[in-house]
Amino acid sequence: MKADEIRRMSVEDRLKKLEELRLELVKLRLQAKMGLLKDTSKIRNTRKDIARIFTVMNEERRRAPR
């Protein structure tokens, strides 16, 4: 997921995607602990997607008039 894609999403869609990614991260971590996860890079990529969503949300929060 790229930052441009995240910027085009509505706030509600971002929050929904964030929740989905967090749940996916929990599942991936559980699979890794059980030894079932073959591609461990999925954990890293999911964490980065979560960070991208937070980054875009913080950028917009800072741009908003106070």
mmCIF file of the C-alpha atoms, coordinates in Angstrom:
data_MODEL
# 
_entry.id   MODEL 
# 
loop_
_atom_site.group_PDB 
_atom_site.id 
_atom_site.type_symbol 
_atom_site.label_atom_id 
_atom_site.label_alt_id 
_atom_site.label_comp_id 
_atom_site.label_asym_id 
_atom_site.label_entity_id 
_atom_site.label_seq_id 
_atom_site.pdbx_PDB_ins_code 
_atom_site.Cartn_x 
_atom_site.Cartn_y 
_atom_site.Cartn_z 
_atom_site.occupancy 
_atom_site.B_iso_or_equiv 
_atom_site.pdbx_formal_charge 
_atom_site.auth_seq_id 
_atom_site.auth_comp_id 
_atom_site.auth_asym_id 
_atom_site.auth_atom_id 
_atom_site.pdbx_PDB_model_num 
ATOM 1  C CA . MET A 1 1  ? 0.000   0.000   0.000  1.00 0.00 ? 1  MET A CA 1 
ATOM 2  C CA . LYS A 1 2  ? 1.420   3.340   -1.021 1.00 0.00 ? 2  LYS A CA 1 
ATOM 3  C CA . ALA A 1 3  ? 0.982   6.701   0.677  1.00 0.00 ? 3  ALA A CA 1 
ATOM 4  C CA . ASP A 1 4  ? -0.879  8.066   -2.363 1.00 0.00 ? 4  ASP A CA 1 
ATOM 5  C CA . GLU A 1 5  ? -3.471  5.324   -2.007 1.00 0.00 ? 5  GLU A CA 1 
ATOM 6  C CA . ILE A 1 6  ? -3.893  6.131   1.675  1.00 0.00 ? 6  ILE A CA 1 
ATOM 7  C CA . ARG A 1 7  ? -4.286  9.860   0.984  1.00 0.00 ? 7  ARG A CA 1 
ATOM 8  C CA . ARG A 1 8  ? -7.114  9.131   -1.470 1.00 0.00 ? 8  ARG A CA 1 
ATOM 9  C CA . MET A 1 9  ? -9.020  7.149   1.177  1.00 0.00 ? 9  MET A CA 1 
ATOM 10 C CA . SER A 1 10 ? -11.623 8.719   3.423  1.00 0.00 ? 10 SER A CA 1 
ATOM 11 C CA . VAL A 1 11 ? -10.938 8.949   7.151  1.00 0.00 ? 11 VAL A CA 1 
ATOM 12 C CA . GLU A 1 12 ? -13.417 6.154   7.867  1.00 0.00 ? 12 GLU A CA 1 
ATOM 13 C CA . ASP A 1 13 ? -11.765 3.914   5.270  1.00 0.00 ? 13 ASP A CA 1 
ATOM 14 C CA . ARG A 1 14 ? -8.349  4.595   6.779  1.00 0.00 ? 14 ARG A CA 1 
ATOM 15 C CA . LEU A 1 15 ? -9.537  3.654   10.242 1.00 0.00 ? 15 LEU A CA 1 
ATOM 16 C CA . LYS A 1 16 ? -11.151 0.488   8.899  1.00 0.00 ? 16 LYS A CA 1 
ATOM 17 C CA . LYS A 1 17 ? -7.957  -0.440  7.024  1.00 0.00 ? 17 LYS A CA 1 
ATOM 18 C CA . LEU A 1 18 ? -5.885  0.285   10.129 1.00 0.00 ? 18 LEU A CA 1 
ATOM 19 C CA . GLU A 1 19 ? -8.028  -2.090  12.176 1.00 0.00 ? 19 GLU A CA 1 
ATOM 20 C CA . GLU A 1 20 ? -7.752  -4.772  9.479  1.00 0.00 ? 20 GLU A CA 1 
ATOM 21 C CA . LEU A 1 21 ? -3.967  -4.418  9.365  1.00 0.00 ? 21 LEU A CA 1 
ATOM 22 C CA . ARG A 1 22 ? -3.658  -4.626  13.139 1.00 0.00 ? 22 ARG A CA 1 
ATOM 23 C CA . LEU A 1 23 ? -5.705  -7.819  13.172 1.00 0.00 ? 23 LEU A CA 1 
ATOM 24 C CA . GLU A 1 24 ? -3.608  -9.218  10.321 1.00 0.00 ? 24 GLU A CA 1 
ATOM 25 C CA . LEU A 1 25 ? -0.430  -8.401  12.253 1.00 0.00 ? 25 LEU A CA 1 
ATOM 26 C CA . VAL A 1 26 ? -1.689  -10.322 15.278 1.00 0.00 ? 26 VAL A CA 1 
ATOM 27 C CA . LYS A 1 27 ? -2.472  -13.324 13.070 1.00 0.00 ? 27 LYS A CA 1 
ATOM 28 C CA . LEU A 1 28 ? 0.922   -13.172 11.392 1.00 0.00 ? 28 LEU A CA 1 
ATOM 29 C CA . ARG A 1 29 ? 2.732   -12.984 14.723 1.00 0.00 ? 29 ARG A CA 1 
ATOM 30 C CA . LEU A 1 30 ? 0.785   -15.987 15.988 1.00 0.00 ? 30 LEU A CA 1 
ATOM 31 C CA . GLN A 1 31 ? 1.630   -17.957 12.856 1.00 0.00 ? 31 GLN A CA 1 
ATOM 32 C CA . ALA A 1 32 ? 5.299   -17.030 13.254 1.00 0.00 ? 32 ALA A CA 1 
ATOM 33 C CA . LYS A 1 33 ? 5.311   -18.243 16.871 1.00 0.00 ? 33 LYS A CA 1 
ATOM 34 C CA . MET A 1 34 ? 3.745   -21.526 15.822 1.00 0.00 ? 34 MET A CA 1 
ATOM 35 C CA . GLY A 1 35 ? 6.244   -21.961 13.015 1.00 0.00 ? 35 GLY A CA 1 
ATOM 36 C CA . LEU A 1 36 ? 3.620   -21.866 10.274 1.00 0.00 ? 36 LEU A CA 1 
ATOM 37 C CA . LEU A 1 37 ? 4.650   -18.593 8.628  1.00 0.00 ? 37 LEU A CA 1 
ATOM 38 C CA . LYS A 1 38 ? 6.923   -19.169 5.643  1.00 0.00 ? 38 LYS A CA 1 
ATOM 39 C CA . ASP A 1 39 ? 7.253   -15.565 4.441  1.00 0.00 ? 39 ASP A CA 1 
ATOM 40 C CA . THR A 1 40 ? 8.237   -13.536 7.503  1.00 0.00 ? 40 THR A CA 1 
ATOM 41 C CA . SER A 1 41 ? 8.509   -10.351 5.444  1.00 0.00 ? 41 SER A CA 1 
ATOM 42 C CA . LYS A 1 42 ? 4.712   -10.093 5.658  1.00 0.00 ? 42 LYS A CA 1 
ATOM 43 C CA . ILE A 1 43 ? 5.076   -9.006  9.285  1.00 0.00 ? 43 ILE A CA 1 
ATOM 44 C CA . ARG A 1 44 ? 7.467   -6.225  8.354  1.00 0.00 ? 44 ARG A CA 1 
ATOM 45 C CA . ASN A 1 45 ? 5.336   -5.062  5.421  1.00 0.00 ? 45 ASN A CA 1 
ATOM 46 C CA . THR A 1 46 ? 2.196   -4.992  7.559  1.00 0.00 ? 46 THR A CA 1 
ATOM 47 C CA . ARG A 1 47 ? 3.948   -2.931  10.231 1.00 0.00 ? 47 ARG A CA 1 
ATOM 48 C CA . LYS A 1 48 ? 5.106   -0.478  7.578  1.00 0.00 ? 48 LYS A CA 1 
ATOM 49 C CA . ASP A 1 49 ? 1.588   -0.157  6.145  1.00 0.00 ? 49 ASP A CA 1 
ATOM 50 C CA . ILE A 1 50 ? 0.283   0.646   9.633  1.00 0.00 ? 50 ILE A CA 1 
ATOM 51 C CA . ALA A 1 51 ? 3.000   3.282   10.047 1.00 0.00 ? 51 ALA A CA 1 
ATOM 52 C CA . ARG A 1 52 ? 2.124   4.811   6.657  1.00 0.00 ? 52 ARG A CA 1 
ATOM 53 C CA . ILE A 1 53 ? -1.503  5.212   7.680  1.00 0.00 ? 53 ILE A CA 1 
ATOM 54 C CA . PHE A 1 54 ? -0.485  6.907   10.932 1.00 0.00 ? 54 PHE A CA 1 
ATOM 55 C CA . THR A 1 55 ? 1.924   9.177   9.047  1.00 0.00 ? 55 THR A CA 1 
ATOM 56 C CA . VAL A 1 56 ? -0.729  10.355  6.601  1.00 0.00 ? 56 VAL A CA 1 
ATOM 57 C CA . MET A 1 57 ? -3.220  10.899  9.427  1.00 0.00 ? 57 MET A CA 1 
ATOM 58 C CA . ASN A 1 58 ? -0.675  12.977  11.365 1.00 0.00 ? 58 ASN A CA 1 
ATOM 59 C CA . GLU A 1 59 ? 0.210   15.023  8.276  1.00 0.00 ? 59 GLU A CA 1 
ATOM 60 C CA . GLU A 1 60 ? -3.437  15.900  7.743  1.00 0.00 ? 60 GLU A CA 1 
ATOM 61 C CA . ARG A 1 61 ? -3.951  16.679  11.416 1.00 0.00 ? 61 ARG A CA 1 
ATOM 62 C CA . ARG A 1 62 ? -1.051  19.138  11.326 1.00 0.00 ? 62 ARG A CA 1 
ATOM 63 C CA . ARG A 1 63 ? -2.361  20.802  8.157  1.00 0.00 ? 63 ARG A CA 1 
ATOM 64 C CA . ALA A 1 64 ? -5.843  21.312  9.585  1.00 0.00 ? 64 ALA A CA 1 
ATOM 65 C CA . PRO A 1 65 ? -6.599  24.852  10.772 1.00 0.00 ? 65 PRO A CA 1 
ATOM 66 C CA . ARG A 1 66 ? -6.772  25.244  14.516 1.00 0.00 ? 66 ARG A CA 1 
# 
